[in-house]
């Protein structure tokens, strides 16, 4: 749950009728992750492999932003899989 994440910020993308929000945070402990109907699964991957995944278009756009905020956050926080 949310009590296991320290939130550092978020970004929103208007997707024409709904908003896609990317939350930047670090884990405070080992999470229990449950697959839901919205997802094809969950797993940790190295930062360099993210762009090769079949990402949601809005997440792909956020990941590829010129300012690299999301990628830089992941790498600098040590949250990227090794």
mmCIF file of the N, C-alpha and C atoms, coordinates in Angstrom:
data_MODEL
# 
_entry.id   MODEL 
# 
loop_
_atom_site.group_PDB 
_atom_site.id 
_atom_site.type_symbol 
_atom_site.label_atom_id 
_atom_site.label_alt_id 
_atom_site.label_comp_id 
_atom_site.label_asym_id 
_atom_site.label_entity_id 
_atom_site.label_seq_id 
_atom_site.pdbx_PDB_ins_code 
_atom_site.Cartn_x 
_atom_site.Cartn_y 
_atom_site.Cartn_z 
_atom_site.occupancy 
_atom_site.B_iso_or_equiv 
_atom_site.pdbx_formal_charge 
_atom_site.auth_seq_id 
_atom_site.auth_comp_id 
_atom_site.auth_asym_id 
_atom_site.auth_atom_id 
_atom_site.pdbx_PDB_model_num 
ATOM 1   N N  . UNK A 1 1  ? 0.793   -1.182 0.000   1.00 0.00 ? 1  UNK A N  1 
ATOM 2   C CA . UNK A 1 1  ? 0.000   0.000  0.000   1.00 0.00 ? 1  UNK A CA 1 
ATOM 3   C C  . UNK A 1 1  ? 0.846   1.261  0.000   1.00 0.00 ? 1  UNK A C  1 
ATOM 4   N N  . UNK A 1 2  ? 0.174   2.363  0.003   1.00 0.00 ? 2  UNK A N  1 
ATOM 5   C CA . UNK A 1 2  ? 0.825   3.675  -0.063  1.00 0.00 ? 2  UNK A CA 1 
ATOM 6   C C  . UNK A 1 2  ? 1.751   3.928  1.123   1.00 0.00 ? 2  UNK A C  1 
ATOM 7   N N  . UNK A 1 3  ? 1.518   3.264  2.241   1.00 0.00 ? 3  UNK A N  1 
ATOM 8   C CA . UNK A 1 3  ? 2.371   3.485  3.411   1.00 0.00 ? 3  UNK A CA 1 
ATOM 9   C C  . UNK A 1 3  ? 3.791   2.958  3.194   1.00 0.00 ? 3  UNK A C  1 
ATOM 10  N N  . UNK A 1 4  ? 4.011   2.193  2.127   1.00 0.00 ? 4  UNK A N  1 
ATOM 11  C CA . UNK A 1 4  ? 5.326   1.635  1.829   1.00 0.00 ? 4  UNK A CA 1 
ATOM 12  C C  . UNK A 1 4  ? 6.097   2.443  0.788   1.00 0.00 ? 4  UNK A C  1 
ATOM 13  N N  . UNK A 1 5  ? 5.565   3.619  0.424   1.00 0.00 ? 5  UNK A N  1 
ATOM 14  C CA . UNK A 1 5  ? 6.196   4.446  -0.610  1.00 0.00 ? 5  UNK A CA 1 
ATOM 15  C C  . UNK A 1 5  ? 6.380   5.867  -0.100  1.00 0.00 ? 5  UNK A C  1 
ATOM 16  N N  . UNK A 1 6  ? 7.585   6.413  -0.286  1.00 0.00 ? 6  UNK A N  1 
ATOM 17  C CA . UNK A 1 6  ? 7.818   7.829  -0.016  1.00 0.00 ? 6  UNK A CA 1 
ATOM 18  C C  . UNK A 1 6  ? 7.677   8.544  -1.353  1.00 0.00 ? 6  UNK A C  1 
ATOM 19  N N  . UNK A 1 7  ? 6.622   9.338  -1.494  1.00 0.00 ? 7  UNK A N  1 
ATOM 20  C CA . UNK A 1 7  ? 6.338   10.034 -2.745  1.00 0.00 ? 7  UNK A CA 1 
ATOM 21  C C  . UNK A 1 7  ? 7.184   11.297 -2.831  1.00 0.00 ? 7  UNK A C  1 
ATOM 22  N N  . UNK A 1 8  ? 7.834   11.487 -3.990  1.00 0.00 ? 8  UNK A N  1 
ATOM 23  C CA . UNK A 1 8  ? 8.685   12.653 -4.219  1.00 0.00 ? 8  UNK A CA 1 
ATOM 24  C C  . UNK A 1 8  ? 8.050   13.650 -5.175  1.00 0.00 ? 8  UNK A C  1 
ATOM 25  N N  . UNK A 1 9  ? 7.077   13.217 -5.921  1.00 0.00 ? 9  UNK A N  1 
ATOM 26  C CA . UNK A 1 9  ? 6.410   14.100 -6.874  1.00 0.00 ? 9  UNK A CA 1 
ATOM 27  C C  . UNK A 1 9  ? 5.603   13.291 -7.861  1.00 0.00 ? 9  UNK A C  1 
ATOM 28  N N  . UNK A 1 10 ? 4.899   13.986 -8.731  1.00 0.00 ? 10 UNK A N  1 
ATOM 29  C CA . UNK A 1 10 ? 4.121   13.300 -9.751  1.00 0.00 ? 10 UNK A CA 1 
ATOM 30  C C  . UNK A 1 10 ? 3.998   14.183 -10.979 1.00 0.00 ? 10 UNK A C  1 
ATOM 31  N N  . UNK A 1 11 ? 3.636   13.556 -12.074 1.00 0.00 ? 11 UNK A N  1 
ATOM 32  C CA . UNK A 1 11 ? 3.412   14.257 -13.336 1.00 0.00 ? 11 UNK A CA 1 
ATOM 33  C C  . UNK A 1 11 ? 2.118   13.732 -13.919 1.00 0.00 ? 11 UNK A C  1 
ATOM 34  N N  . UNK A 1 12 ? 1.335   14.609 -14.524 1.00 0.00 ? 12 UNK A N  1 
ATOM 35  C CA . UNK A 1 12 ? 0.060   14.215 -15.119 1.00 0.00 ? 12 UNK A CA 1 
ATOM 36  C C  . UNK A 1 12 ? 0.088   14.453 -16.619 1.00 0.00 ? 12 UNK A C  1 
ATOM 37  N N  . UNK A 1 13 ? -0.569  13.555 -17.352 1.00 0.00 ? 13 UNK A N  1 
ATOM 38  C CA . UNK A 1 13 ? -0.709  13.698 -18.802 1.00 0.00 ? 13 UNK A CA 1 
ATOM 39  C C  . UNK A 1 13 ? -2.188  13.583 -19.140 1.00 0.00 ? 13 UNK A C  1 
ATOM 40  N N  . UNK A 1 14 ? -2.725  14.575 -19.835 1.00 0.00 ? 14 UNK A N  1 
ATOM 41  C CA . UNK A 1 14 ? -4.122  14.546 -20.264 1.00 0.00 ? 14 UNK A CA 1 
ATOM 42  C C  . UNK A 1 14 ? -4.221  13.627 -21.467 1.00 0.00 ? 14 UNK A C  1 
ATOM 43  N N  . UNK A 1 15 ? -5.014  12.590 -21.338 1.00 0.00 ? 15 UNK A N  1 
ATOM 44  C CA . UNK A 1 15 ? -5.127  11.585 -22.395 1.00 0.00 ? 15 UNK A CA 1 
ATOM 45  C C  . UNK A 1 15 ? -6.477  11.658 -23.098 1.00 0.00 ? 15 UNK A C  1 
ATOM 46  N N  . UNK A 1 16 ? -7.085  12.841 -23.138 1.00 0.00 ? 16 UNK A N  1 
ATOM 47  C CA . UNK A 1 16 ? -8.348  13.013 -23.835 1.00 0.00 ? 16 UNK A CA 1 
ATOM 48  C C  . UNK A 1 16 ? -9.503  12.319 -23.135 1.00 0.00 ? 16 UNK A C  1 
ATOM 49  N N  . UNK A 1 17 ? -9.953  12.861 -22.037 1.00 0.00 ? 17 UNK A N  1 
ATOM 50  C CA . UNK A 1 17 ? -11.061 12.269 -21.298 1.00 0.00 ? 17 UNK A CA 1 
ATOM 51  C C  . UNK A 1 17 ? -10.656 11.608 -19.997 1.00 0.00 ? 17 UNK A C  1 
ATOM 52  N N  . UNK A 1 18 ? -9.402  11.348 -19.811 1.00 0.00 ? 18 UNK A N  1 
ATOM 53  C CA . UNK A 1 18 ? -8.898  10.810 -18.554 1.00 0.00 ? 18 UNK A CA 1 
ATOM 54  C C  . UNK A 1 18 ? -7.460  11.285 -18.383 1.00 0.00 ? 18 UNK A C  1 
ATOM 55  N N  . UNK A 1 19 ? -6.967  11.201 -17.172 1.00 0.00 ? 19 UNK A N  1 
ATOM 56  C CA . UNK A 1 19 ? -5.615  11.680 -16.864 1.00 0.00 ? 19 UNK A CA 1 
ATOM 57  C C  . UNK A 1 19 ? -4.755  10.498 -16.439 1.00 0.00 ? 19 UNK A C  1 
ATOM 58  N N  . UNK A 1 20 ? -3.558  10.404 -17.007 1.00 0.00 ? 20 UNK A N  1 
ATOM 59  C CA . UNK A 1 20 ? -2.587  9.381  -16.643 1.00 0.00 ? 20 UNK A CA 1 
ATOM 60  C C  . UNK A 1 20 ? -1.572  10.050 -15.732 1.00 0.00 ? 20 UNK A C  1 
ATOM 61  N N  . UNK A 1 21 ? -1.428  9.552  -14.513 1.00 0.00 ? 21 UNK A N  1 
ATOM 62  C CA . UNK A 1 21 ? -0.510  10.166 -13.554 1.00 0.00 ? 21 UNK A CA 1 
ATOM 63  C C  . UNK A 1 21 ? 0.648   9.227  -13.264 1.00 0.00 ? 21 UNK A C  1 
ATOM 64  N N  . UNK A 1 22 ? 1.860   9.745  -13.396 1.00 0.00 ? 22 UNK A N  1 
ATOM 65  C CA . UNK A 1 22 ? 3.068   9.014  -13.054 1.00 0.00 ? 22 UNK A CA 1 
ATOM 66  C C  . UNK A 1 22 ? 3.560   9.555  -11.720 1.00 0.00 ? 22 UNK A C  1 
ATOM 67  N N  . UNK A 1 23 ? 3.683   8.686  -10.723 1.00 0.00 ? 23 UNK A N  1 
ATOM 68  C CA . UNK A 1 23 ? 4.113   9.088  -9.387  1.00 0.00 ? 23 UNK A CA 1 
ATOM 69  C C  . UNK A 1 23 ? 5.574   8.683  -9.220  1.00 0.00 ? 23 UNK A C  1 
ATOM 70  N N  . UNK A 1 24 ? 6.388   9.626  -8.751  1.00 0.00 ? 24 UNK A N  1 
ATOM 71  C CA . UNK A 1 24 ? 7.798   9.364  -8.491  1.00 0.00 ? 24 UNK A CA 1 
ATOM 72  C C  . UNK A 1 24 ? 7.975   9.092  -7.006  1.00 0.00 ? 24 UNK A C  1 
ATOM 73  N N  . UNK A 1 25 ? 8.532   7.944  -6.667  1.00 0.00 ? 25 UNK A N  1 
ATOM 74  C CA . UNK A 1 25 ? 8.695   7.616  -5.264  1.00 0.00 ? 25 UNK A CA 1 
ATOM 75  C C  . UNK A 1 25 ? 9.742   6.542  -5.057  1.00 0.00 ? 25 UNK A C  1 
ATOM 76  N N  . UNK A 1 26 ? 10.084  6.325  -3.805  1.00 0.00 ? 26 UNK A N  1 
ATOM 77  C CA . UNK A 1 26 ? 11.001  5.250  -3.451  1.00 0.00 ? 26 UNK A CA 1 
ATOM 78  C C  . UNK A 1 26 ? 10.305  4.331  -2.463  1.00 0.00 ? 26 UNK A C  1 
ATOM 79  N N  . UNK A 1 27 ? 10.634  3.049  -2.567  1.00 0.00 ? 27 UNK A N  1 
ATOM 80  C CA . UNK A 1 27 ? 10.049  2.056  -1.673  1.00 0.00 ? 27 UNK A CA 1 
ATOM 81  C C  . UNK A 1 27 ? 10.692  2.139  -0.298  1.00 0.00 ? 27 UNK A C  1 
ATOM 82  N N  . UNK A 1 28 ? 9.884   1.994  0.739   1.00 0.00 ? 28 UNK A N  1 
ATOM 83  C CA . UNK A 1 28 ? 10.380  1.994  2.113   1.00 0.00 ? 28 UNK A CA 1 
ATOM 84  C C  . UNK A 1 28 ? 10.554  0.574  2.632   1.00 0.00 ? 28 UNK A C  1 
ATOM 85  N N  . UNK A 1 29 ? 10.187  -0.394 1.838   1.00 0.00 ? 29 UNK A N  1 
ATOM 86  C CA . UNK A 1 29 ? 10.308  -1.799 2.200   1.00 0.00 ? 29 UNK A CA 1 
ATOM 87  C C  . UNK A 1 29 ? 9.957   -2.651 0.997   1.00 0.00 ? 29 UNK A C  1 
ATOM 88  N N  . UNK A 1 30 ? 9.981   -3.956 1.164   1.00 0.00 ? 30 UNK A N  1 
ATOM 89  C CA . UNK A 1 30 ? 9.647   -4.878 0.091   1.00 0.00 ? 30 UNK A CA 1 
ATOM 90  C C  . UNK A 1 30 ? 8.138   -4.877 -0.124  1.00 0.00 ? 30 UNK A C  1 
ATOM 91  N N  . UNK A 1 31 ? 7.678   -4.558 -1.327  1.00 0.00 ? 31 UNK A N  1 
ATOM 92  C CA . UNK A 1 31 ? 6.236   -4.509 -1.567  1.00 0.00 ? 31 UNK A CA 1 
ATOM 93  C C  . UNK A 1 31 ? 5.654   -5.887 -1.881  1.00 0.00 ? 31 UNK A C  1 
ATOM 94  N N  . UNK A 1 32 ? 4.382   -6.032 -1.631  1.00 0.00 ? 32 UNK A N  1 
ATOM 95  C CA . UNK A 1 32 ? 3.627   -7.173 -2.120  1.00 0.00 ? 32 UNK A CA 1 
ATOM 96  C C  . UNK A 1 32 ? 2.876   -6.665 -3.338  1.00 0.00 ? 32 UNK A C  1 
ATOM 97  N N  . UNK A 1 33 ? 3.143   -7.253 -4.487  1.00 0.00 ? 33 UNK A N  1 
ATOM 98  C CA . UNK A 1 33 ? 2.551   -6.775 -5.732  1.00 0.00 ? 33 UNK A CA 1 
ATOM 99  C C  . UNK A 1 33 ? 1.551   -7.801 -6.241  1.00 0.00 ? 33 UNK A C  1 
ATOM 100 N N  . UNK A 1 34 ? 0.357   -7.325 -6.544  1.00 0.00 ? 34 UNK A N  1 
ATOM 101 C CA . UNK A 1 34 ? -0.698  -8.174 -7.070  1.00 0.00 ? 34 UNK A CA 1 
ATOM 102 C C  . UNK A 1 34 ? -1.002  -7.762 -8.501  1.00 0.00 ? 34 UNK A C  1 
ATOM 103 N N  . UNK A 1 35 ? -1.003  -8.714 -9.423  1.00 0.00 ? 35 UNK A N  1 
ATOM 104 C CA . UNK A 1 35 ? -1.390  -8.405 -10.791 1.00 0.00 ? 35 UNK A CA 1 
ATOM 105 C C  . UNK A 1 35 ? -2.884  -8.142 -10.833 1.00 0.00 ? 35 UNK A C  1 
ATOM 106 N N  . UNK A 1 36 ? -3.269  -7.145 -11.574 1.00 0.00 ? 36 UNK A N  1 
ATOM 107 C CA . UNK A 1 36 ? -4.666  -6.756 -11.731 1.00 0.00 ? 36 UNK A CA 1 
ATOM 108 C C  . UNK A 1 36 ? -5.024  -6.837 -13.213 1.00 0.00 ? 36 UNK A C  1 
ATOM 109 N N  . UNK A 1 37 ? -6.301  -6.675 -13.505 1.00 0.00 ? 37 UNK A N  1 
ATOM 110 C CA . UNK A 1 37 ? -6.749  -6.746 -14.894 1.00 0.00 ? 37 UNK A CA 1 
ATOM 111 C C  . UNK A 1 37 ? -6.163  -5.629 -15.748 1.00 0.00 ? 37 UNK A C  1 
ATOM 112 N N  . UNK A 1 38 ? -5.680  -4.548 -15.121 1.00 0.00 ? 38 UNK A N  1 
ATOM 113 C CA . UNK A 1 38 ? -5.092  -3.429 -15.861 1.00 0.00 ? 38 UNK A CA 1 
ATOM 114 C C  . UNK A 1 38 ? -3.674  -3.723 -16.324 1.00 0.00 ? 38 UNK A C  1 
ATOM 115 N N  . UNK A 1 39 ? -3.105  -4.831 -15.914 1.00 0.00 ? 39 UNK A N  1 
ATOM 116 C CA . UNK A 1 39 ? -1.689  -5.076 -16.145 1.00 0.00 ? 39 UNK A CA 1 
ATOM 117 C C  . UNK A 1 39 ? -1.450  -6.467 -16.709 1.00 0.00 ? 39 UNK A C  1 
ATOM 118 N N  . UNK A 1 40 ? -0.370  -6.581 -17.474 1.00 0.00 ? 40 UNK A N  1 
ATOM 119 C CA . UNK A 1 40 ? 0.073   -7.882 -17.966 1.00 0.00 ? 40 UNK A CA 1 
ATOM 120 C C  . UNK A 1 40 ? 1.107   -8.480 -17.013 1.00 0.00 ? 40 UNK A C  1 
ATOM 121 N N  . UNK A 1 41 ? 1.329   -7.831 -15.859 1.00 0.00 ? 41 UNK A N  1 
ATOM 122 C CA . UNK A 1 41 ? 2.279   -8.329 -14.878 1.00 0.00 ? 41 UNK A CA 1 
ATOM 123 C C  . UNK A 1 41 ? 3.179   -7.226 -14.353 1.00 0.00 ? 41 UNK A C  1 
ATOM 124 N N  . UNK A 1 42 ? 3.930   -7.561 -13.310 1.00 0.00 ? 42 UNK A N  1 
ATOM 125 C CA . UNK A 1 42 ? 4.845   -6.610 -12.680 1.00 0.00 ? 42 UNK A CA 1 
ATOM 126 C C  . UNK A 1 42 ? 6.196   -7.281 -12.507 1.00 0.00 ? 42 UNK A C  1 
ATOM 127 N N  . UNK A 1 43 ? 7.253   -6.520 -12.735 1.00 0.00 ? 43 UNK A N  1 
ATOM 128 C CA . UNK A 1 43 ? 8.607   -7.021 -12.489 1.00 0.00 ? 43 UNK A CA 1 
ATOM 129 C C  . UNK A 1 43 ? 9.572   -5.853 -12.510 1.00 0.00 ? 43 UNK A C  1 
ATOM 130 N N  . UNK A 1 44 ? 10.707  -6.008 -11.834 1.00 0.00 ? 44 UNK A N  1 
ATOM 131 C CA . UNK A 1 44 ? 11.767  -5.008 -11.864 1.00 0.00 ? 44 UNK A CA 1 
ATOM 132 C C  . UNK A 1 44 ? 12.612  -5.274 -13.093 1.00 0.00 ? 44 UNK A C  1 
ATOM 133 N N  . UNK A 1 45 ? 12.994  -4.212 -13.797 1.00 0.00 ? 45 UNK A N  1 
ATOM 134 C CA . UNK A 1 45 ? 13.858  -4.339 -14.972 1.00 0.00 ? 45 UNK A CA 1 
ATOM 135 C C  . UNK A 1 45 ? 14.934  -3.256 -14.909 1.00 0.00 ? 45 UNK A C  1 
ATOM 136 N N  . UNK A 1 46 ? 16.090  -3.502 -15.530 1.00 0.00 ? 46 UNK A N  1 
ATOM 137 C CA . UNK A 1 46 ? 17.110  -2.451 -15.582 1.00 0.00 ? 46 UNK A CA 1 
ATOM 138 C C  . UNK A 1 46 ? 16.591  -1.234 -16.346 1.00 0.00 ? 46 UNK A C  1 
ATOM 139 N N  . UNK A 1 47 ? 17.001  -0.056 -15.928 1.00 0.00 ? 47 UNK A N  1 
ATOM 140 C CA . UNK A 1 47 ? 16.541  1.192  -16.542 1.00 0.00 ? 47 UNK A CA 1 
ATOM 141 C C  . UNK A 1 47 ? 16.743  1.172  -18.052 1.00 0.00 ? 47 UNK A C  1 
ATOM 142 N N  . UNK A 1 48 ? 17.851  0.634  -18.520 1.00 0.00 ? 48 UNK A N  1 
ATOM 143 C CA . UNK A 1 48 ? 18.139  0.607  -19.947 1.00 0.00 ? 48 UNK A CA 1 
ATOM 144 C C  . UNK A 1 48 ? 17.215  -0.272 -20.762 1.00 0.00 ? 48 UNK A C  1 
ATOM 145 N N  . UNK A 1 49 ? 16.462  -1.160 -20.100 1.00 0.00 ? 49 UNK A N  1 
ATOM 146 C CA . UNK A 1 49 ? 15.548  -2.067 -20.805 1.00 0.00 ? 49 UNK A CA 1 
ATOM 147 C C  . UNK A 1 49 ? 14.122  -1.529 -20.902 1.00 0.00 ? 49 UNK A C  1 
ATOM 148 N N  . UNK A 1 50 ? 13.820  -0.459 -20.188 1.00 0.00 ? 50 UNK A N  1 
ATOM 149 C CA . UNK A 1 50 ? 12.442  0.035  -20.115 1.00 0.00 ? 50 UNK A CA 1 
ATOM 150 C C  . UNK A 1 50 ? 11.890  0.402  -21.486 1.00 0.00 ? 50 UNK A C  1 
ATOM 151 N N  . UNK A 1 51 ? 12.663  1.110  -22.297 1.00 0.00 ? 51 UNK A N  1 
ATOM 152 C CA . UNK A 1 51 ? 12.169  1.568  -23.602 1.00 0.00 ? 51 UNK A CA 1 
ATOM 153 C C  . UNK A 1 51 ? 11.832  0.416  -24.542 1.00 0.00 ? 51 UNK A C  1 
ATOM 154 N N  . UNK A 1 52 ? 12.368  -0.778 -24.295 1.00 0.00 ? 52 UNK A N  1 
ATOM 155 C CA . UNK A 1 52 ? 12.086  -1.937 -25.147 1.00 0.00 ? 52 UNK A CA 1 
ATOM 156 C C  . UNK A 1 52 ? 10.821  -2.681 -24.735 1.00 0.00 ? 52 UNK A C  1 
ATOM 157 N N  . UNK A 1 53 ? 10.196  -2.280 -23.641 1.00 0.00 ? 53 UNK A N  1 
ATOM 158 C CA . UNK A 1 53 ? 8.981   -2.940 -23.161 1.00 0.00 ? 53 UNK A CA 1 
ATOM 159 C C  . UNK A 1 53 ? 7.744   -2.378 -23.864 1.00 0.00 ? 53 UNK A C  1 
ATOM 160 N N  . UNK A 1 54 ? 6.651   -3.156 -23.911 1.00 0.00 ? 54 UNK A N  1 
ATOM 161 C CA . UNK A 1 54 ? 5.402   -2.663 -24.513 1.00 0.00 ? 54 UNK A CA 1 
ATOM 162 C C  . UNK A 1 54 ? 4.671   -1.744 -23.531 1.00 0.00 ? 54 UNK A C  1 
ATOM 163 N N  . UNK A 1 55 ? 5.150   -0.523 -23.402 1.00 0.00 ? 55 UNK A N  1 
ATOM 164 C CA . UNK A 1 55 ? 4.640   0.420  -22.410 1.00 0.00 ? 55 UNK A CA 1 
ATOM 165 C C  . UNK A 1 55 ? 3.339   1.073  -22.861 1.00 0.00 ? 55 UNK A C  1 
ATOM 166 N N  . UNK A 1 56 ? 2.540   1.492  -21.880 1.00 0.00 ? 56 UNK A N  1 
ATOM 167 C CA . UNK A 1 56 ? 1.367   2.319  -22.166 1.00 0.00 ? 56 UNK A CA 1 
ATOM 168 C C  . UNK A 1 56 ? 1.876   3.572  -22.882 1.00 0.00 ? 56 UNK A C  1 
ATOM 169 N N  . UNK A 1 57 ? 1.197   4.039  -23.949 1.00 0.00 ? 57 UNK A N  1 
ATOM 170 C CA . UNK A 1 57 ? 1.688   5.191  -24.709 1.00 0.00 ? 57 UNK A CA 1 
ATOM 171 C C  . UNK A 1 57 ? 1.989   6.428  -23.857 1.00 0.00 ? 57 UNK A C  1 
ATOM 172 N N  . UNK A 1 58 ? 1.163   6.735  -22.867 1.00 0.00 ? 58 UNK A N  1 
ATOM 173 C CA . UNK A 1 58 ? 1.416   7.915  -22.032 1.00 0.00 ? 58 UNK A CA 1 
ATOM 174 C C  . UNK A 1 58 ? 2.626   7.713  -21.134 1.00 0.00 ? 58 UNK A C  1 
ATOM 175 N N  . UNK A 1 59 ? 2.819   6.497  -20.625 1.00 0.00 ? 59 UNK A N  1 
ATOM 176 C CA . UNK A 1 59 ? 4.012   6.234  -19.824 1.00 0.00 ? 59 UNK A CA 1 
ATOM 177 C C  . UNK A 1 59 ? 5.247   6.302  -20.712 1.00 0.00 ? 59 UNK A C  1 
ATOM 178 N N  . UNK A 1 60 ? 5.152   5.753  -21.930 1.00 0.00 ? 60 UNK A N  1 
ATOM 179 C CA . UNK A 1 60 ? 6.286   5.823  -22.867 1.00 0.00 ? 60 UNK A CA 1 
ATOM 180 C C  . UNK A 1 60 ? 6.657   7.276  -23.142 1.00 0.00 ? 60 UNK A C  1 
ATOM 181 N N  . UNK A 1 61 ? 5.650   8.117  -23.317 1.00 0.00 ? 61 UNK A N  1 
ATOM 182 C CA . UNK A 1 61 ? 5.895   9.536  -23.557 1.00 0.00 ? 61 UNK A CA 1 
ATOM 183 C C  . UNK A 1 61 ? 6.586   10.180 -22.354 1.00 0.00 ? 61 UNK A C  1 
ATOM 184 N N  . UNK A 1 62 ? 6.112   9.877  -21.144 1.00 0.00 ? 62 UNK A N  1 
ATOM 185 C CA . UNK A 1 62 ? 6.724   10.425 -19.927 1.00 0.00 ? 62 UNK A CA 1 
ATOM 186 C C  . UNK A 1 62 ? 8.159   9.930  -19.785 1.00 0.00 ? 62 UNK A C  1 
ATOM 187 N N  . UNK A 1 63 ? 8.394   8.661  -20.107 1.00 0.00 ? 63 UNK A N  1 
ATOM 188 C CA . UNK A 1 63 ? 9.728   8.083  -19.989 1.00 0.00 ? 63 UNK A CA 1 
ATOM 189 C C  . UNK A 1 63 ? 10.687  8.740  -20.975 1.00 0.00 ? 63 UNK A C  1 
ATOM 190 N N  . UNK A 1 64 ? 10.198  9.135  -22.148 1.00 0.00 ? 64 UNK A N  1 
ATOM 191 C CA . UNK A 1 64 ? 11.056  9.691  -23.172 1.00 0.00 ? 64 UNK A CA 1 
ATOM 192 C C  . UNK A 1 64 ? 11.135  11.206 -23.189 1.00 0.00 ? 64 UNK A C  1 
ATOM 193 N N  . UNK A 1 65 ? 10.551  11.879 -22.197 1.00 0.00 ? 65 UNK A N  1 
ATOM 194 C CA . UNK A 1 65 ? 10.593  13.343 -22.165 1.00 0.00 ? 65 UNK A CA 1 
ATOM 195 C C  . UNK A 1 65 ? 12.026  13.850 -22.277 1.00 0.00 ? 65 UNK A C  1 
ATOM 196 N N  . UNK A 1 66 ? 12.182  14.935 -23.022 1.00 0.00 ? 66 UNK A N  1 
ATOM 197 C CA . UNK A 1 66 ? 13.513  15.509 -23.225 1.00 0.00 ? 66 UNK A CA 1 
ATOM 198 C C  . UNK A 1 66 ? 14.208  15.883 -21.922 1.00 0.00 ? 66 UNK A C  1 
ATOM 199 N N  . UNK A 1 67 ? 13.427  16.269 -20.903 1.00 0.00 ? 67 UNK A N  1 
ATOM 200 C CA . UNK A 1 67 ? 14.064  16.692 -19.651 1.00 0.00 ? 67 UNK A CA 1 
ATOM 201 C C  . UNK A 1 67 ? 14.536  15.516 -18.803 1.00 0.00 ? 67 UNK A C  1 
ATOM 202 N N  . UNK A 1 68 ? 14.204  14.315 -19.205 1.00 0.00 ? 68 UNK A N  1 
ATOM 203 C CA . UNK A 1 68 ? 14.670  13.083 -18.559 1.00 0.00 ? 68 UNK A CA 1 
ATOM 204 C C  . UNK A 1 68 ? 14.357  13.021 -17.066 1.00 0.00 ? 68 UNK A C  1 
ATOM 205 N N  . UNK A 1 69 ? 13.371  13.764 -16.614 1.00 0.00 ? 69 UNK A N  1 
ATOM 206 C CA . UNK A 1 69 ? 13.062  13.812 -15.183 1.00 0.00 ? 69 UNK A CA 1 
ATOM 207 C C  . UNK A 1 69 ? 12.819  12.420 -14.623 1.00 0.00 ? 69 UNK A C  1 
ATOM 208 N N  . UNK A 1 70 ? 11.985  11.645 -15.277 1.00 0.00 ? 70 UNK A N  1 
ATOM 209 C CA . UNK A 1 70 ? 11.641  10.329 -14.751 1.00 0.00 ? 70 UNK A CA 1 
ATOM 210 C C  . UNK A 1 70 ? 12.844  9.397  -14.753 1.00 0.00 ? 70 UNK A C  1 
ATOM 211 N N  . UNK A 1 71 ? 13.561  9.308  -15.858 1.00 0.00 ? 71 UNK A N  1 
ATOM 212 C CA . UNK A 1 71 ? 14.730  8.419  -15.914 1.00 0.00 ? 71 UNK A CA 1 
ATOM 213 C C  . UNK A 1 71 ? 15.812  8.856  -14.944 1.00 0.00 ? 71 UNK A C  1 
ATOM 214 N N  . UNK A 1 72 ? 16.079  10.145 -14.873 1.00 0.00 ? 72 UNK A N  1 
ATOM 215 C CA . UNK A 1 72 ? 17.100  10.638 -13.952 1.00 0.00 ? 72 UNK A CA 1 
ATOM 216 C C  . UNK A 1 72 ? 16.724  10.348 -12.504 1.00 0.00 ? 72 UNK A C  1 
ATOM 217 N N  . UNK A 1 73 ? 15.433  10.474 -12.173 1.00 0.00 ? 73 UNK A N  1 
ATOM 218 C CA . UNK A 1 73 ? 14.980  10.169 -10.819 1.00 0.00 ? 73 UNK A CA 1 
ATOM 219 C C  . UNK A 1 73 ? 15.239  8.705  -10.491 1.00 0.00 ? 73 UNK A C  1 
ATOM 220 N N  . UNK A 1 74 ? 14.865  7.812  -11.394 1.00 0.00 ? 74 UNK A N  1 
ATOM 221 C CA . UNK A 1 74 ? 15.028  6.379  -11.145 1.00 0.00 ? 74 UNK A CA 1 
ATOM 222 C C  . UNK A 1 74 ? 16.494  6.041  -10.935 1.00 0.00 ? 74 UNK A C  1 
ATOM 223 N N  . UNK A 1 75 ? 17.359  6.538  -11.784 1.00 0.00 ? 75 UNK A N  1 
ATOM 224 C CA . UNK A 1 75 ? 18.782  6.226  -11.684 1.00 0.00 ? 75 UNK A CA 1 
ATOM 225 C C  . UNK A 1 75 ? 19.394  6.837  -10.428 1.00 0.00 ? 75 UNK A C  1 
ATOM 226 N N  . UNK A 1 76 ? 19.089  8.102  -10.135 1.00 0.00 ? 76 UNK A N  1 
ATOM 227 C CA . UNK A 1 76 ? 19.707  8.769  -8.990  1.00 0.00 ? 76 UNK A CA 1 
ATOM 228 C C  . UNK A 1 76 ? 19.195  8.252  -7.655  1.00 0.00 ? 76 UNK A C  1 
ATOM 229 N N  . UNK A 1 77 ? 17.966  7.727  -7.628  1.00 0.00 ? 77 UNK A N  1 
ATOM 230 C CA . UNK A 1 77 ? 17.410  7.241  -6.367  1.00 0.00 ? 77 UNK A CA 1 
ATOM 231 C C  . UNK A 1 77 ? 17.884  5.839  -6.032  1.00 0.00 ? 77 UNK A C  1 
ATOM 232 N N  . UNK A 1 78 ? 18.517  5.183  -6.996  1.00 0.00 ? 78 UNK A N  1 
ATOM 233 C CA . UNK A 1 78 ? 18.934  3.807  -6.768  1.00 0.00 ? 78 UNK A CA 1 
ATOM 234 C C  . UNK A 1 78 ? 17.788  2.836  -6.904  1.00 0.00 ? 78 UNK A C  1 
ATOM 235 N N  . UNK A 1 79 ? 16.654  3.289  -7.455  1.00 0.00 ? 79 UNK A N  1 
ATOM 236 C CA . UNK A 1 79 ? 15.487  2.430  -7.603  1.00 0.00 ? 79 UNK A CA 1 
ATOM 237 C C  . UNK A 1 79 ? 15.585  1.516  -8.808  1.00 0.00 ? 79 UNK A C  1 
ATOM 238 N N  . UNK A 1 80 ? 16.503  1.786  -9.713  1.00 0.00 ? 80 UNK A N  1 
ATOM 239 C CA . UNK A 1 80 ? 16.627  0.957  -10.913 1.00 0.00 ? 80 UNK A CA 1 
ATOM 240 C C  . UNK A 1 80 ? 17.153  -0.416 -10.530 1.00 0.00 ? 80 UNK A C  1 
ATOM 241 N N  . UNK A 1 81 ? 16.646  -1.434 -11.212 1.00 0.00 ? 81 UNK A N  1 
ATOM 242 C CA . UNK A 1 81 ? 17.121  -2.797 -10.970 1.00 0.00 ? 81 UNK A CA 1 
ATOM 243 C C  . UNK A 1 81 ? 18.571  -2.908 -11.414 1.00 0.00 ? 81 UNK A C  1 
ATOM 244 N N  . UNK A 1 82 ? 19.308  -3.723 -10.730 1.00 0.00 ? 82 UNK A N  1 
ATOM 245 C CA . UNK A 1 82 ? 20.718  -3.888 -11.085 1.00 0.00 ? 82 UNK A CA 1 
ATOM 246 C C  . UNK A 1 82 ? 20.931  -5.243 -11.706 1.00 0.00 ? 82 UNK A C  1 
# 
